[in-house]
């Protein structure tokens, strides 16, 4: 019996009353007993059969309700006749056309105003699109004949602008303020930032955070060009504003308020970290192009007497999602100026990328530029193989011991697809003794990087932005052929993973 049948208006029948003592059954068959009332008539209860009735199903427990979609933005009305509008969908059209999501023709008070006729059938639209990372960016696009204005400035027909929190929207006339936009997906308010910054840029979503601050997506107000703004806490600011270099993140602007606000070029490709640990790893050719640029960037820093001290995959940014693209070294929060006779004596950097002399500087007396070379060796190892050379998941040795002894995991199945020259460069960078470790200039001269096609690709990539960088390290040798390295024999046992000790 279904729930609907059991839940009718009639009450469920009661179970039969047991016969009283001394009563007799009118028949000997079960279920047919009847008792007489004192009046000699049968009670309605006495006529009920005695068989068990099915139980009435209880109302099921309510399952989890799908949450109602939450608005990502809200337009608060600033003018009579305009109701507020919650933005739940990704696109909304506004205008006199009845087909618009927000139709002015349906607003009776509005149709009687003089301004109504100046509004276009499809006056403007508000929409949002995916931005860098997992955030979305809201835009407003003008499609009117008489204009749509943001904070008194006309957008222009067919043009769009990012829609910042507390932006005022005017229709047909700059002073005809109709809405103010509220960004409900974040707490970013332009009033939190210096006025000279917000006069030029619209601050949007957070792209990431680092040791010294956070990075925000922003838009240049006049051009709608996307940039990144790094906000650095003054008390933790230890970076040096470096001269421009094609392989170092470009500083576009700088503002000072309660914090430092550094406007950076936006790297649309994200972090190198997100590209190398996926099942589809980078090709060796792509690794070569990226690593060549890393070496040029670090060479420039070392020439300026600066060691980075925190080189890692997260601090290498890609200019686009294309395989052939520029890379930029960023995050100089750990950088230090290296004096002619001084050695760094501060433990810093990310543990997986730390050179042996950094964690043992008490015994070695400090460390120098070579720590960046070790970190680059770790980066190259991961780029070529898809896994880190040193890991705290090793049960036999701690991460510190692995690095101190120069022991890394070698998987023959993976490395058999990597050229002998590439692996040789990794080995010469991951040398425990910093005096024997390959220097940046020596790495640039390594046979694996004497690839003219790769260097021409790099020059083409930087040509649109500036003059080609003279590379004294460029060789006239033809590109090296790809040879398979003769791998050491695997140790006996079921595992194909074996530990190799680096040269020291």
Order of alpha helices (4+ residues) and beta strands (2+ residues): alpha-beta-beta-beta-beta-alpha-beta-beta-beta-beta-beta-beta-beta-alpha-beta-beta-beta-beta-beta-beta-alpha-alpha-beta-beta-beta-beta-alpha-alpha-alpha-alpha-beta-alpha-alpha-alpha-alpha-beta
